[in-house]
Amino acid sequence: MYLILRLLVVTVFAIIMLVFGCGYCLFSPKNPKHVHRFGLLFGKLSYLFGIKLDLRQSEASKAIGTFVYVSNHQSSWDLVTVSNAVRPRTVTVGKRSLAFIPIFGTLYWLTGNILIDRNNRNKAMSTIGQVIKKIRENNVSVWLFPEGTRSRGRGILPFKTGAFHIAVGAGVSIVPIVCSSTGHLSLLLGNNGHIIVEIMDPISIKGYGKEQVRKLSRYCHDVMAIKLAELDAEVAKLNKKGAMIKSGVQIPEQYPDD
């Protein structure tokens, strides 16, 4: 029942987004404000899938300015989880093949995101220069998934260096965004439990030049991997507590996650 209902709602939502969303974007195509607006709309679907989503943001990351946002990339669930964390005037950088995904691809292009050809190294390196130029000239932030592919329950995969070349070249700080593991989510469940998305403190690129990009990449990876482990442990406690409440088990006053 949940599967059928959700597929119907998502289908209607997709049609509305294609017709009205694309039409709306045509009045100001590739406006950097669009990504934030549509990211929040897609994020609202988390309620449809029975996800109790907790979005957290550090005070330091609320500072006005331009950043390079880097997030872990797990699965298609990212569309309704980490999309809630998209900040105003932020565009994403993704594979050119994304433009060919029905409905989503059209919106992805019209909302001003940057498409790169990862199979062509020379073209990709040229795109890095274009991204840096866009950050400087248009006062926009960029969002990237430095793993380059979906992790599918394998933790945080090794990072590619493109995002960090961009940050160093543009002279902007890196803001890590970590979403707790989504492996327990299912279209068949009414209650999918908790997911935590955390926007962390900015990481300064001061002291890092082109020669230290890999070092910067490894440091960011380690910071995010530690945070993922912390969030997963917290989510496990929250879901366990929720299951105990649902089954009528009495919860001790000093429950471990309080």
N, C-alpha and C positions, 0 to 999 in steps of 0.2 A: 504493500500500500504506500509506504513512504517513498519507495523508488518511483512508482508511477506518478504520484503527486508532485514530487520534486522535478521529475523530467518535464511534466506539463508546465509547471511554473517557470522553470528555466527556459523552456522553449518560448513561452510568451514574453518573458523578459528579454530574450535574445532578439526577438522580432521587433520589440519596442526600441531596443537599443540601436538596432540596425537602421530602422526607419527614422526615428526621431533623433537619436544620438548623432548619426551621420549628418542628418539635415541640420542639426544645431551647429555642428562643427564647420559646416560649409560657410556659415556666416563669418567665421574667423578661423579658417583652417590653420592647423599647426600652432595654435595659440598655446603657450606653455601652461596656461591655467587649466586646460582641459584634462590633463592627465590626473591631477588631484581630484577634480570633480567626478570623473568616471571611476577612478580608483575607489572612492568612497561608495559609489553606487554598487559596484561589484562586491565590495566588502560587506554590504548589507545582506548579501545572500548567505552569510554565515549563520544568520538566524534561521533561515529556511532549512539548513542542514543540521540544526540542533547543536550548534557549536556555541559554547559560552566563551566568547573571546574577550580577553583582557589586554587592551593596548596600553603600554607604558612608554613614557618618554622622559628621559633625564632632563633636568633643568638646563644643563649646558647645551644640549642639542636644540633647544628652543630659540637660541640666538638667531637674530636676523642675519642672513648672509647666504653665500653659496657654498655648497658642499658636494662631495662625491659620496653618495649613499651606497653601501655594499650590503647585500642581504644573502642569507642562505637560500638555496633553491631546491625544494624537495619534490614537488609533484604538481599536478593540476590544481590541487587544493590551494596553492599559493594565490590563485585568482580571487579567493574569498577570505584569505587569512592575511597575508602580508600586504595585500592591496590596501588594507585599512591604514597602513603606515605611510602611504605616499604623502609627502609634504607639498604645500603650495609652490608653484613655479618649479616643479621638478619634472624632468622628462627621463625616460628610460632609454637604455641602449641595448638593443637585442638583435638576434639573428635576422637576416633578410627574409628567411623562410616564414617568419611569424606573419608577414603581410599576406600570406596565402591561406591562413586559417580562416574558415568561413566566419563571417560576422566580426569576430574579435580582430582579425587581421585588418579589416577595413577601418575599424575604429582606431586600432593601434597606429596606423599610418596617419589618419586625419588629425589625431590628437597631438601630433608633433613629435612623436618618439623618433629616435635615431636608429636606422637599420644599417647593419654592417654585414659584410661578407666574410665570415670567419674562415672560409676555405681558401681565401686569397690573402696571404699575409701582407703583401705590399699594399693592397687596397685597405686592409684593416688598419695598418699603421698610418695610412693617409687619413682614415676616418678618425683616428685618435687625435690628430692635429685639428680636424674640423670640430670635434667635440670640445677641445680646449678653447678654440676660437669662439664657439657658441657660448660657453660658460662666461667668457670674458666680455663679449659684446652684448649678449642678451640678458645677462644677470640671471642665469638659470642654474639650478642644481641638476645633477644627473644621478640616475639610479642604475646600478649594474648588479648582476649575479656573477661574481668572480669565479664560481666553480665551473661555469660554462655549460653545465648540463644538470639535469635533475639528479639529486643524490639518492632518491628512492630508499630511504631508511638506512643509508650507509654513513650516517653522521654528516660532517662537513668535509667534502672532498677537497683535494689540493686546489689552491687558487691559481688562476691564470693572472698575468701581470697587467693586462690592459687597464683595469680600473685604477691601478696605482701609478701607472705612467701618466694617466689623465690628471690625477690629483697632484702629482709632483709638477707636471707641466703647467697646470693652471694655478698652482700655488694655493690650493684650497684644502681644508681639513677633510678627513674621511670620517663618516658617521656609520658605524656598524648597526645593522638591524638584524635581530635574531628572532626567528619564529620557532617555538617548541615543536618537537617532532609530530608529524601528522599521520603517522602510520596506523594509528588506532581509529581514524575516521572512516566511516562507511556510509554509502548512500542508503543502506538498508536499515540503519539504526535511527530511532526517533531521537535519542539523546546521545550525542557524540562527545559529550564531556567538555573539558576545558582545553583551550589553546591560549598561550601567552605570546604576544609579540612585543618585543622591547626595542625601543630606539635608544641606543647607548650614547655615552659621552663621545664627543668628537675626538679623533686621534690626529694630532698635529703632524704635518709632514716636515716640520722644521728639522733640519739636520739630515734630511734624506734627499739625495740627488738621484740622477738617472742610474748611477752605479749601485745605489742602495735600494732599488725598487723591489728586488726579490726579498731582501731583508724586511722591508716594510710589509710586503705581502704576507710573509710568514708570521710576523708579529700580529697582524690583524686576524689571520686565521686562528692563531692560538687564543687570542682574546675571545673570539666568537665561539670557538669550540668549548671553552670553559663555560661561557654563558649558556650555551645550548644544554650542556650537562646539568647546570643549575636549574634551568627552566623545566627540563624534562623531569627532574626529581620533584620539583614543586607540583607540576601537573599530575604526576603519579599519585601524590598525596591527596590532591584535591579530588581526583577522580575516585580514589579509594574511599574518601570520606563521603562523596556523593552517593556511591554505591551502598555504603553502610546505612545512610539515611533512608534511601529508597527501600532497602530491605527491612527497615524497622529496627536495626541494631542500635542500641544506645551508645551515643558518642561520649567518651570521657571528657570532662571539663578541660583538662590540659591535653588536648589532642596535639600530636607532634607538629602540625603545620600552623597552629595558632600563634 
